[in-house]
């Protein structure tokens, strides 16, 4: 992706069995690469809050992957997962973070995931393991500004469902999914294990998630600065 201005159109699905999806992709000739960790900091305009409208609002992201830092600006057009996008590599993540704050953005949520990707013609297929939110299949395509996101998403959805694996489509971006997941965990019943750690259990879609913590869950919004 370059700074020329394009649309990134995607569809996203929650998956319960990562191995089944990977195996099915392999039988279709879609061979995923090795997993890599992506560390994302999401930003929104000052005053925007989770649950507010996203379409027509400009958001930013700083991503680190394999010691590379990429700055991205997205503006949802048709829906959350169909965005006009601009991005460029930056040398200094911390300096760029402060520049983003000076532009009038607030940090919202940190998203860390393990991603495996493959290309199928013009389509990118991703299998993601997202901390706190679960596992997902993402199918995306980069198109010019003239195409309608909903039409492209319908094509991508047909491809995803042709894999013949159990998927549950979701309409939210990862920042919203992680935010919701952390709230559910924070509100879940607590019990202590034999070591005295607190075990929090929450249901995220079809997945039962348990996590151990020695302290109360932290805030989902990072501090400005």
Backbone torsions as a table, in degrees:
resi	resn	phi	psi	omega
1	UNK	NA	136.7	-178.1
2	UNK	-118.8	-171.0	179.4
3	UNK	-88.9	16.5	-174.0
4	UNK	-79.2	-17.6	-179.9
5	UNK	91.1	104.9	-178.3
6	UNK	-140.1	178.5	171.3
7	UNK	-110.2	131.2	170.6
8	UNK	-102.6	115.6	-177.3
9	UNK	-110.9	132.4	-177.8
10	UNK	-144.5	160.0	167.7
11	UNK	-126.9	148.8	-172.6
12	UNK	-134.6	142.7	-177.7
13	UNK	-138.1	137.6	170.6
14	UNK	-79.4	136.0	-179.5
15	UNK	-124.5	141.4	-179.2
16	UNK	-93.9	-26.4	-175.0
17	UNK	-128.1	93.6	-178.2
18	UNK	-61.7	-42.8	-177.5
19	UNK	-60.8	-38.4	179.6
20	UNK	-65.3	-40.2	179.1
21	UNK	-66.2	-45.7	-179.7
22	UNK	-62.0	-42.4	179.4
23	UNK	-63.8	-42.4	179.9
24	UNK	-65.1	-41.6	176.4
25	UNK	-59.4	-42.6	179.7
26	UNK	-61.0	-39.8	178.5
27	UNK	-67.4	-23.9	176.0
28	UNK	-87.0	3.6	-178.3
29	UNK	83.1	12.7	179.3
30	UNK	-101.1	102.2	-174.8
31	UNK	-104.7	113.2	-177.4
32	UNK	-72.8	145.8	176.3
33	UNK	-77.6	179.0	179.7
34	UNK	-66.7	153.1	-179.3
35	UNK	-70.0	144.8	174.0
36	UNK	-132.9	150.9	-178.6
37	UNK	-94.3	129.6	174.6
38	UNK	-113.4	125.4	-179.5
39	UNK	-111.4	107.0	-174.3
40	UNK	-110.9	136.7	166.3
41	UNK	-112.1	120.5	179.3
42	UNK	-92.9	150.2	179.5
43	UNK	-134.1	149.3	175.5
44	UNK	-135.1	160.4	177.1
45	UNK	-58.0	145.9	178.0
46	UNK	-53.3	129.8	179.2
47	UNK	98.8	-19.0	177.9
48	UNK	-75.9	143.1	179.3
49	UNK	-131.7	154.0	176.7
50	UNK	-55.1	132.5	-176.2
51	UNK	102.4	-18.4	174.7
52	UNK	-72.0	161.9	177.6
53	UNK	-59.7	140.7	178.7
54	UNK	-106.7	-32.7	-176.1
55	UNK	-60.9	128.9	179.8
56	UNK	85.7	-3.0	-180.0
57	UNK	-101.0	138.6	-179.7
58	UNK	-91.1	128.5	178.7
59	UNK	-120.1	162.2	179.5
60	UNK	-131.1	161.4	179.2
61	UNK	-150.3	141.0	169.2
62	UNK	-113.8	125.0	-177.9
63	UNK	-123.2	135.9	171.9
64	UNK	-115.9	128.8	-179.5
65	UNK	-149.7	121.8	-178.9
66	UNK	53.3	44.7	177.7
67	UNK	65.4	13.3	173.8
68	UNK	-105.5	140.8	179.8
69	UNK	-114.1	127.4	-177.9
70	UNK	-124.9	130.3	176.9
71	UNK	-102.8	129.2	-176.7
72	UNK	-130.1	139.5	171.2
73	UNK	-117.2	129.9	-179.4
74	UNK	-127.3	143.6	173.0
75	UNK	-133.1	106.7	178.4
76	UNK	-56.7	135.3	-177.1
77	UNK	-108.1	-71.2	179.8
78	UNK	-81.2	-38.1	179.9
79	UNK	-162.4	-176.9	-175.5
80	UNK	-58.4	-31.9	-172.3
81	UNK	-102.6	15.1	175.2
82	UNK	-130.6	99.6	-167.1
83	UNK	-126.7	140.2	162.3
84	UNK	-71.4	135.7	-170.1
85	UNK	-140.2	142.4	173.7
86	UNK	-134.3	137.0	176.9
87	UNK	-152.8	156.7	179.5
88	UNK	-155.2	152.7	177.1
89	UNK	-78.8	143.1	178.1
90	UNK	-125.4	155.2	-175.0
91	UNK	-85.8	-32.8	-170.3
92	UNK	-128.8	106.0	-177.5
93	UNK	-63.5	-44.8	-176.6
94	UNK	-63.5	-42.7	178.4
95	UNK	-63.4	-39.7	179.7
96	UNK	-67.6	-35.9	176.3
97	UNK	-56.0	-48.1	-179.4
98	UNK	-68.2	-33.3	175.8
99	UNK	-64.6	-39.8	179.1
100	UNK	-63.5	-41.2	176.8
101	UNK	-60.5	-40.6	-179.4
102	UNK	-67.8	-22.3	178.1
103	UNK	-78.7	-6.9	178.8
104	UNK	101.8	24.5	177.2
105	UNK	-109.7	154.0	171.2
106	UNK	-114.3	142.7	171.8
107	UNK	-68.7	137.2	-177.9
108	UNK	-109.5	-57.2	-174.4
109	UNK	-153.1	146.6	177.3
110	UNK	-97.2	132.4	-178.2
111	UNK	-125.4	122.9	178.1
112	UNK	-120.7	130.1	-179.0
113	UNK	-145.1	154.1	169.8
114	UNK	-99.4	123.2	-173.7
115	UNK	-124.1	135.3	169.9
116	UNK	-117.8	136.7	-174.4
117	UNK	-130.8	159.0	173.4
118	UNK	-150.0	157.3	176.6
119	UNK	-110.8	137.0	173.7
120	UNK	-127.9	91.0	-173.6
121	UNK	63.4	-120.7	-178.9
122	UNK	-91.0	2.5	-175.8
123	UNK	-103.4	139.1	173.5
124	UNK	-106.7	130.8	178.7
125	UNK	-111.4	130.2	-179.4
126	UNK	-127.0	138.7	168.6
127	UNK	-115.2	118.0	-171.8
128	UNK	-116.9	137.2	169.0
129	UNK	-112.1	105.0	-170.7
130	UNK	-100.6	123.9	179.9
131	UNK	-56.5	130.2	176.8
132	UNK	78.1	-16.3	-173.9
133	UNK	-112.1	-25.1	179.3
134	UNK	113.5	-157.6	-173.4
135	UNK	-113.5	143.3	-173.3
136	UNK	-143.1	150.3	167.5
137	UNK	-105.7	129.5	179.4
138	UNK	-125.9	132.3	178.2
139	UNK	-123.7	124.7	-174.0
140	UNK	-139.8	159.7	178.9
141	UNK	-146.0	141.2	175.9
142	UNK	-99.6	126.5	-176.6
143	UNK	-130.9	169.5	176.1
144	UNK	-73.9	172.6	-175.0
145	UNK	-71.0	-11.3	-174.4
146	UNK	-85.9	-14.6	-176.0
147	UNK	-86.8	150.3	179.2
148	UNK	-87.1	128.9	-176.5
149	UNK	-59.4	-40.6	-177.0
150	UNK	-63.5	-36.4	179.3
151	UNK	-67.9	-42.9	178.3
152	UNK	-65.1	-40.5	179.1
153	UNK	-62.8	-35.4	177.6
154	UNK	-63.5	-39.5	177.4
155	UNK	-65.7	-43.7	-179.9
156	UNK	-65.4	-36.5	178.9
157	UNK	-64.8	-39.7	178.3
158	UNK	-62.4	-40.5	177.9
159	UNK	-63.3	-47.4	-177.1
160	UNK	-61.1	-42.3	-177.7
161	UNK	-75.3	-18.4	177.3
162	UNK	-71.4	-12.1	-179.8
163	UNK	-70.3	-21.4	176.4
164	UNK	75.1	24.6	177.4
165	UNK	-113.6	159.5	-178.6
166	UNK	-75.8	119.4	178.7
167	UNK	-134.9	155.4	176.7
168	UNK	-126.2	111.2	-176.0
169	UNK	-69.4	139.6	175.5
170	UNK	-125.0	148.8	-175.0
171	UNK	-105.0	-1.5	-174.8
172	UNK	-98.6	159.2	172.9
173	UNK	-82.1	168.2	-175.8
174	UNK	-63.7	-32.6	-179.8
175	UNK	-62.5	-40.5	178.3
176	UNK	-69.8	-40.3	-179.7
177	UNK	-64.5	-43.0	179.2
178	UNK	-67.3	-41.7	178.3
179	UNK	-58.2	-47.8	179.9
180	UNK	-63.5	-42.5	-179.1
181	UNK	-61.8	-41.7	-178.9
182	UNK	-68.4	-34.5	176.0
183	UNK	-65.0	-43.1	179.8
184	UNK	-62.0	-41.4	179.0
185	UNK	-65.5	-42.0	-179.1
186	UNK	-63.8	-30.0	-178.1
187	UNK	-94.2	-2.9	-175.8
188	UNK	-74.3	155.8	174.8
189	UNK	-59.7	145.4	-178.2
190	UNK	-111.3	146.6	170.5
191	UNK	-143.5	159.2	-179.4
192	UNK	-104.5	137.2	175.3
193	UNK	-86.1	-173.1	-174.0
194	UNK	-66.0	-21.1	-178.9
195	UNK	-91.0	-4.4	-178.5
196	UNK	92.8	-2.6	176.9
197	UNK	-70.6	151.5	175.7
198	UNK	-86.3	130.0	177.5
199	UNK	-107.2	120.7	179.8
200	UNK	-107.7	130.0	-179.0
201	UNK	-122.6	132.3	179.4
202	UNK	-143.0	151.8	176.7
203	UNK	-98.3	120.7	177.8
204	UNK	-113.2	98.3	-174.8
205	UNK	60.9	-129.9	-179.3
206	UNK	-84.0	2.2	-171.5
207	UNK	-105.9	133.5	173.9
208	UNK	-94.1	120.7	-175.3
209	UNK	-115.8	131.6	175.4
210	UNK	-125.0	140.0	179.0
211	UNK	-138.4	151.2	-179.9
212	UNK	-112.0	136.5	-179.9
213	UNK	-146.3	148.1	178.6
214	UNK	-95.3	-3.9	-177.3
215	UNK	-140.7	171.9	176.4
216	UNK	-66.4	148.4	178.1
217	UNK	-58.1	139.7	-179.6
218	UNK	-78.2	174.7	-179.4
219	UNK	-69.5	151.9	178.5
220	UNK	-85.3	-13.5	178.4
221	UNK	-103.3	127.7	177.7
222	UNK	-73.3	155.3	179.6
223	UNK	-76.2	146.4	177.3
224	UNK	-73.3	136.9	177.1
225	UNK	128.4	NA	NA
